[in-house]
């Protein structure tokens, strides 16, 4: 099992480099963006980005998963080329039709949704960027399938350099505001698509197959409600904040969510490595024990990190953003914990994926999305931004628990629902306690002592909850053997 863990860590590190760089640059640029963009403008940028994400769902049609499954099911290189060619051609044609249709209707729809006028040039750059970036993600996904790790890093990082370099030029140098904010990533993603297609030219010499495309759609489309439900759980609170609070509050919330994205970043890197590894080793004798160990250990580690992130969030927001955005620190803990649970469906629902029982995944996510509506309506009026973040977090937890339940019905891997619930209750209680301590009028040194104590006790408890004692003993025994060998 150690070899599996070693490979997973290595692949996570390699695939995580571009994501780490991108998220780091996004956080580093916060002082600049929050200086040159008002909370209203930052809120509008978030609104357009979130609206664009649902367009991406309809472009992808959940075929990223089918792309991976059908590629590994293909027995010959020719069949693999046919899978890649079919996927890219369909994505280009279908995506162009969807984006063109959306651009025609977008001005009127967005005006009704936001009650604010948004210049069409900004809308066009934002949604065109979503389309091009969707193509880019598909190409990078193909790079992972053929294990082009270093080309993946070069292409992704090259895009980041262009995107953030141009963003500084457009916003700081030319004062283009939101126009520059959306034009820069459009140009960067276009570069990545052109370079990626050039590198993939060998694999694009396959034949477009209508029958294969139909099978891939048949696998992917049942997952569409899942993607839409995930979108709603992840971003639905933005619309409630905009409706019930203000665009400026949405801007502050978005800054807090940006800091919380460090969790999404780490899990994104893990998830990219996890899918191919987990599927490729499913017939290995120790695979189920490995899956269970990863599930518990991952949840324990993420819970510990989220509690620490909540404690330092006021300092981080104060350093990274202008004072107008300071209150965004209140949502960091809940948003980051919800982001974690939204990122591990391929872990918790692994049995569902292996046995191609995707209807279970769809059912679980739809249940959680329906629960989120009630949570948003109930918590946002009472607790404002914090209620929005907590509602989104709880929705993702509910979805994940149902995924575990259905997955264990398909095949008993050993994922524990009581263990997950115990870790969640502990973590949410710790986050709420930390937020209360941060607000109370006591000396700074007292706050540091209280927060440190919460973190120490929580880490100890969560590790014991997340990793079975037998596994801990096995690890200790292995370490003792290494020491004696020396």
matplotlib code that plots the C-alpha trace (Angstrom):
import matplotlib.pyplot as plt

x = [0.0, 3.0, 3.7, 0.1, 0.4, 3.7, 2.4, -0.7, 1.4, 3.7, 0.9, -0.9, 2.2, 2.8, -0.7, -1.1, 1.8, -0.3, -3.2, -1.1, 0.5, -2.9, -4.5, -1.4, -1.4, -5.1, -4.5, -1.3, -3.2, -6.0, -4.4, -4.3, -7.7, -9.4, -7.7, -8.7, -12.1, -14.8, -16.8, -19.7, -17.4, -15.8, -19.3, -20.3, -17.2, -18.2, -21.8, -20.6, -18.2, -20.8, -23.3, -20.7, -20.0, -23.5, -22.9, -19.8, -22.0, -24.1, -21.1, -19.4, -22.5, -20.6, -18.5, -15.2, -16.0, -17.0, -13.8, -11.8, -13.8, -14.0, -10.3, -9.3, -11.8, -10.4, -8.2, -6.0, -4.2, -6.5, -9.6, -8.1, -7.4, -11.0, -12.2, -10.0, -10.9, -14.6, -14.5, -12.7, -14.7, -18.0, -16.9, -15.8, -19.0, -21.4, -19.7, -19.7, -23.5, -24.2, -22.0, -23.4, -27.0, -26.2, -24.5, -27.7, -29.9, -27.4, -27.9, -31.7, -31.4, -28.6, -30.4, -33.4, -31.2, -28.9, -31.1, -27.9, -26.7, -23.6, -21.9, -22.2, -18.4, -17.8, -20.5, -19.0, -15.4, -16.7, -18.7, -16.3, -13.6, -15.8, -16.1, -12.4, -11.4, -13.7, -11.9, -8.6, -9.7, -10.7, -7.2, -5.4, -7.6, -6.4, -2.8, -3.4, -4.9, -1.7, 0.5, 2.1, 2.9, 5.5, 3.6, 0.7, 2.8, 4.3, 0.9, -1.0, 1.7, 2.2, -1.4, -1.1, 1.8, 0.0, -3.3, -2.0, 0.6, -2.1, -4.5, -2.0, -1.4, -5.1, -6.3, -3.4, -1.7, -4.7, -7.5, -9.8, -11.5, -13.8, -13.2, -9.5, -10.4, -12.2, -10.2, -6.9, -8.1, -9.8, -6.4, -4.5, -7.0, -6.9, -3.1, -3.4, -6.0, -3.9, -0.7, -2.6, -4.2, -0.7, 0.7, -2.2, -2.1, -1.0, -3.9, -6.4, -5.8, -8.5, -12.0, -15.0, -17.6, -21.2, -21.9, -19.0, -20.2, -23.7, -22.3, -20.2, -23.2, -25.3, -22.8, -22.3, -25.8, -27.2, -24.6, -25.8, -28.3, -25.4, -23.2, -26.1, -26.9, -23.3, -23.2, -26.2, -24.9, -21.5, -22.8, -26.5, -25.8, -24.3, -27.7, -29.3, -26.7, -27.1, -30.9, -31.2, -28.0, -26.1, -23.6, -21.0, -21.6, -21.2, -17.9, -16.7, -18.0, -16.1, -12.9, -13.4, -14.2, -11.0, -8.9, -10.9, -9.9, -6.6, -8.6, -10.1, -6.6, -5.2, -8.2, -8.2, -4.6, -5.4, -8.5, -6.6, -4.2, -6.9, -9.2, -6.6, -4.8, -7.9, -9.4, -6.1, -5.5, -9.1, -8.1, -5.1, -5.5, -5.0, -7.0, -10.0, -7.9, -6.1, -9.3, -10.6, -7.4, -7.4, -11.0, -10.5, -7.1, -8.1, -11.2, -9.1, -6.4, -8.8, -10.8, -7.6, -6.5, -9.9, -9.9, -6.4, -7.4, -10.4, -8.2, -5.8, -8.4, -8.8, -5.1, -5.0, -7.9, -6.5, -3.1, -4.5, -7.4, -8.4, -10.4, -13.7, -13.5, -12.5, -15.8, -15.2, -13.0, -16.2, -17.1, -13.6, -14.0, -17.4, -16.7, -13.4, -15.0, -17.9, -15.4, -13.5, -16.6, -17.6, -14.2, -14.3, -17.3, -14.9, -13.4, -16.6, -18.5, -15.7, -17.7, -20.4, -17.9, -16.2, -19.5, -20.9, -24.0, -24.0, -27.7, -26.8, -24.4, -27.1, -29.7, -27.4, -26.4, -30.0, -31.0, -28.3, -29.2, -32.8, -31.7, -29.6, -32.6, -34.2, -30.8, -30.2, -33.7, -33.4, -29.9, -29.1, -31.9, -30.7, -26.9, -26.2, -23.0, -22.1, -25.4, -24.9, -21.5, -22.8, -25.7, -23.5, -21.1, -23.9, -25.4, -22.1, -21.8, -25.3, -24.5, -21.3, -23.0, -25.6, -22.9, -21.1, -24.3, -25.2, -21.6, -21.4, -24.6, -23.0, -19.8, -18.7, -15.3, -15.3, -16.2, -17.7, -20.7, -20.6, -16.9, -17.6, -20.5, -18.3, -15.5, -18.0, -19.7, -16.4, -15.1, -18.2, -18.3, -14.6, -15.2, -18.2, -16.2, -13.3, -15.5, -17.0, -13.6, -12.3, -15.2, -15.2, -13.4, -10.5, -6.7, -5.0, -2.8, -5.8, -7.4, -4.1, -4.1, -7.8, -7.4, -4.2, -5.9, -8.9, -6.5, -4.4, -7.3, -9.1, -6.1, -5.6, -9.3, -9.7, -6.6, -8.0, -11.4, -10.2, -7.5, -8.3, -6.1, -5.0, -3.7, -1.9, -0.3, 0.7, 2.4, 4.2, 5.4, 6.7, 8.5, 10.1, 11.2, 12.9, 14.6, 15.9, 17.1, 19.3]
y = [0.0, 2.3, 2.3, 3.4, 6.3, 7.3, 7.5, 9.4, 12.0, 12.4, 12.8, 15.2, 17.3, 17.4, 18.1, 20.6, 22.9, 24.9, 25.0, 26.1, 28.8, 30.0, 30.1, 31.7, 34.4, 35.0, 35.5, 37.6, 39.9, 40.5, 43.7, 45.1, 43.9, 45.1, 48.5, 49.0, 47.3, 48.4, 45.8, 46.4, 45.7, 42.7, 41.4, 41.9, 40.0, 37.1, 37.2, 36.9, 34.2, 32.2, 32.7, 31.5, 28.4, 27.1, 27.6, 25.5, 22.7, 22.7, 22.7, 19.8, 17.7, 15.8, 14.1, 14.7, 11.6, 9.6, 10.7, 9.1, 5.9, 5.3, 6.1, 3.4, 0.9, 1.3, -1.7, -0.3, 3.0, 3.6, 3.2, 5.7, 8.2, 7.8, 8.6, 11.8, 13.0, 12.4, 14.3, 17.4, 17.7, 17.5, 19.9, 22.5, 22.3, 22.0, 24.6, 27.2, 26.7, 27.1, 30.1, 31.9, 31.3, 32.5, 35.7, 36.6, 36.2, 37.2, 41.0, 40.7, 37.8, 39.3, 42.6, 40.9, 38.8, 41.5, 44.6, 46.4, 47.3, 45.3, 46.5, 43.9, 43.9, 42.7, 40.0, 38.9, 38.6, 36.8, 34.1, 33.7, 33.1, 30.4, 28.6, 28.8, 27.8, 24.8, 23.6, 24.2, 22.0, 19.2, 19.3, 19.3, 16.4, 14.5, 15.3, 13.5, 10.5, 10.0, 11.0, 14.1, 15.5, 18.1, 19.3, 19.7, 21.9, 23.9, 24.6, 25.4, 27.7, 29.4, 30.3, 31.7, 33.9, 35.4, 35.8, 37.5, 39.5, 40.9, 41.4, 43.7, 45.6, 46.0, 46.9, 48.7, 50.1, 50.9, 51.3, 48.9, 47.6, 44.7, 44.7, 43.9, 41.5, 39.3, 40.0, 38.7, 35.2, 34.9, 35.6, 33.3, 30.4, 30.9, 30.5, 27.3, 25.8, 26.5, 25.1, 22.1, 21.2, 21.4, 19.0, 16.7, 16.5, 12.9, 11.9, 13.9, 11.7, 9.4, 9.2, 11.1, 8.4, 9.3, 5.9, 6.5, 10.0, 8.7, 6.2, 8.9, 11.2, 8.3, 7.9, 11.6, 13.1, 11.2, 13.1, 16.5, 17.0, 16.2, 19.0, 21.4, 20.5, 20.9, 24.3, 25.4, 24.2, 25.8, 29.1, 29.4, 31.5, 34.2, 34.9, 35.0, 37.4, 39.6, 39.6, 39.8, 41.7, 43.7, 43.5, 45.0, 42.2, 39.7, 41.3, 40.8, 37.3, 36.6, 37.8, 35.4, 32.6, 33.4, 32.8, 29.6, 28.5, 27.2, 24.1, 23.8, 24.1, 21.3, 19.0, 19.9, 18.6, 15.5, 14.8, 15.0, 12.4, 10.3, 9.4, 7.7, 6.0, 4.7, 3.3, 1.8, -0.1, -1.3, -5.0, -4.9, -7.0, -4.1, -1.5, -1.5, -1.0, 1.8, 3.5, 3.4, 4.7, 7.6, 8.5, 8.7, 10.3, 12.9, 14.0, 14.2, 16.3, 18.6, 19.2, 20.1, 22.5, 24.2, 24.8, 26.4, 28.5, 29.8, 31.0, 32.9, 34.2, 37.7, 38.3, 37.0, 39.1, 42.2, 41.6, 40.6, 43.0, 46.6, 47.3, 47.5, 43.7, 42.8, 41.2, 38.5, 36.6, 35.3, 32.9, 31.4, 28.4, 27.3, 28.0, 26.1, 23.1, 23.0, 23.2, 20.2, 18.0, 19.2, 18.0, 14.4, 12.9, 10.8, 9.4, 8.8, 7.6, 5.5, 2.3, 4.1, 5.1, 1.7, -0.1, 2.7, 3.3, 7.0, 7.4, 7.0, 9.9, 12.0, 11.2, 12.1, 15.4, 16.4, 15.6, 17.9, 20.7, 20.6, 20.7, 23.7, 25.7, 25.4, 26.1, 29.2, 30.5, 29.8, 30.8, 33.8, 36.0, 35.1, 35.2, 37.0, 36.0, 33.5, 31.8, 31.6, 30.0, 27.6, 26.6, 25.8, 23.8, 21.7, 21.0, 19.5, 17.4, 16.1, 15.2, 13.5, 11.4, 10.1, 9.3, 7.2, 5.5, 4.6, 3.7, 1.2, -0.4, -1.0, -2.3, -2.3, -0.6, 0.4, 4.1, 5.0, 7.4, 7.7, 8.5, 11.2, 12.7, 12.8, 14.7, 17.1, 17.9, 18.5, 20.7, 22.9, 23.4, 24.4, 26.9, 28.5, 28.7, 30.3, 32.9, 33.7, 34.0, 36.3, 38.7, 38.9, 42.0, 40.3, 40.8, 39.5, 37.2, 35.6, 35.0, 33.4, 31.1, 30.1, 29.5, 27.5, 25.3, 24.7, 23.7, 21.4, 19.5, 19.3, 18.0, 15.2, 14.2, 14.4, 12.2, 9.6, 9.8, 9.8, 7.1, 3.8, 2.8, -0.3, 1.8, 4.1, 1.1, -0.3, 3.1, 3.2, -0.3, 0.5, 3.6, 1.5, -1.0, 1.7, 3.1, -0.4, -1.0, 2.0]
z = [0.0, 0.6, -3.1, -3.9, -1.3, -2.7, -6.2, -5.1, -3.3, -6.3, -8.8, -6.5, -6.2, -10.0, -11.0, -8.1, -9.2, -11.7, -9.4, -6.4, -8.6, -9.9, -6.5, -4.9, -7.6, -7.1, -3.3, -3.9, -6.2, -3.7, -2.3, -5.9, -7.0, -3.8, -4.3, -7.9, -7.7, -5.3, -3.3, -5.8, -8.8, -7.1, -6.3, -10.0, -11.1, -8.8, -10.1, -13.7, -12.9, -11.0, -13.8, -16.3, -14.3, -15.0, -18.7, -18.4, -17.0, -20.1, -22.4, -20.6, -20.2, -17.4, -20.1, -18.3, -16.3, -19.4, -21.1, -18.4, -18.2, -21.9, -22.4, -19.8, -21.2, -24.7, -25.6, -28.4, -29.1, -32.0, -29.8, -27.3, -30.1, -31.2, -27.7, -27.5, -31.0, -30.5, -27.2, -28.5, -31.7, -29.9, -27.2, -29.8, -31.9, -29.0, -26.9, -29.7, -30.1, -26.4, -25.9, -29.0, -27.8, -24.3, -25.5, -27.4, -24.3, -21.5, -21.4, -20.7, -18.3, -16.3, -16.0, -14.5, -12.1, -10.9, -11.2, -12.5, -15.9, -17.0, -20.3, -23.0, -23.7, -20.1, -20.5, -23.8, -22.4, -19.3, -21.1, -24.0, -21.4, -19.8, -23.1, -23.9, -20.4, -20.6, -23.7, -21.9, -19.0, -21.3, -23.0, -19.7, -18.7, -21.7, -20.8, -17.5, -19.2, -21.3, -18.3, -19.8, -16.4, -17.4, -20.5, -18.2, -15.9, -18.7, -20.4, -17.3, -15.9, -19.2, -19.2, -15.7, -16.5, -19.5, -17.6, -14.5, -16.4, -18.7, -15.7, -14.1, -17.3, -18.1, -14.6, -13.0, -16.1, -18.3, -15.7, -17.6, -14.5, -15.0, -18.8, -18.1, -15.3, -17.9, -21.0, -19.4, -18.7, -22.1, -23.8, -21.4, -21.9, -25.7, -25.7, -23.7, -26.1, -29.2, -27.6, -26.1, -29.5, -31.1, -28.5, -28.8, -32.6, -32.5, -30.3, -32.4, -35.5, -34.4, -36.0, -34.7, -33.9, -33.5, -31.8, -29.3, -28.7, -28.0, -25.5, -23.8, -23.6, -22.2, -19.4, -18.8, -19.1, -16.1, -14.1, -15.4, -12.6, -10.3, -11.8, -11.7, -8.2, -7.2, -8.9, -6.9, -3.6, -4.3, -5.7, -4.9, -1.8, -4.0, -5.5, -2.0, -0.7, -3.7, -3.3, 0.5, 1.4, -1.3, -4.1, -1.7, 0.8, -2.1, -2.8, 0.8, 0.8, -2.4, -0.8, 2.1, -0.4, -2.3, 0.9, 1.5, -2.0, -0.6, 0.4, -3.0, -4.5, -2.4, -3.1, -6.8, -7.0, -5.0, -7.1, -10.4, -9.2, -7.4, -10.3, -12.6, -9.7, -8.0, -11.2, -12.3, -9.0, -8.4, -8.9, -6.6, -3.4, -1.0, -2.9, -0.6, 2.5, 0.8, -0.2, 3.3, 4.7, 2.3, 3.1, 6.8, 6.7, 4.2, 6.2, 9.4, 7.7, 6.0, 9.2, 11.1, 8.4, 8.2, 11.9, 11.7, 8.6, 10.6, 13.4, 11.2, 8.7, 10.3, 10.0, 6.5, 5.3, 6.9, 5.2, 1.8, 1.2, 1.9, 5.1, 3.0, 2.7, 6.3, 7.3, 4.7, 7.3, 9.0, 6.1, 5.5, 7.8, 6.6, 2.9, 3.0, 4.8, 2.3, -0.6, 0.8, 0.9, -2.6, -3.8, -2.5, -4.2, -6.3, -3.1, -1.2, -4.2, -5.6, -5.6, -7.5, -10.2, -10.4, -10.9, -13.1, -10.8, -11.5, -10.7, -7.0, -7.2, -8.9, -6.3, -3.4, -4.8, -5.7, -2.2, -0.8, -3.3, -2.2, 1.4, 0.6, -0.5, 2.9, 4.6, 2.6, 3.2, 6.9, 7.8, 5.6, 7.1, 10.6, 10.2, 6.9, 5.2, 7.9, 7.5, 3.7, 4.2, 6.9, 4.7, 1.8, 4.0, 5.5, 2.1, 0.8, 4.0, 3.5, -0.2, 0.8, 3.5, 1.0, -1.5, 1.2, 2.0, -1.6, -2.4, 0.5, -0.7, -4.1, -2.6, 1.0, 0.9, 4.5, 4.4, 7.8, 8.1, 11.9, 11.7, 9.2, 11.2, 14.3, 12.5, 11.0, 14.3, 16.0, 13.2, 12.8, 16.6, 16.6, 13.7, 15.5, 18.8, 17.1, 15.4, 18.8, 20.4, 17.6, 18.2, 22.0, 23.5, 25.3, 25.0, 21.9, 23.9, 25.5, 22.0, 20.8, 23.8, 23.4, 19.6, 20.0, 22.6, 20.3, 17.5, 19.6, 21.1, 17.7, 15.8, 18.4, 18.4, 14.6, 13.9, 16.3, 14.7, 11.1, 11.1, 12.6, 15.6, 13.7, 10.9, 13.3, 15.0, 11.6, 10.7, 14.1, 13.7, 10.2, 11.5, 14.3, 11.8, 9.7, 12.9, 13.9, 10.3, 10.6]

ax = plt.figure().add_subplot(projection="3d")
ax.plot(x, y, z, "-o")
ax.set_aspect("equal")
plt.show()
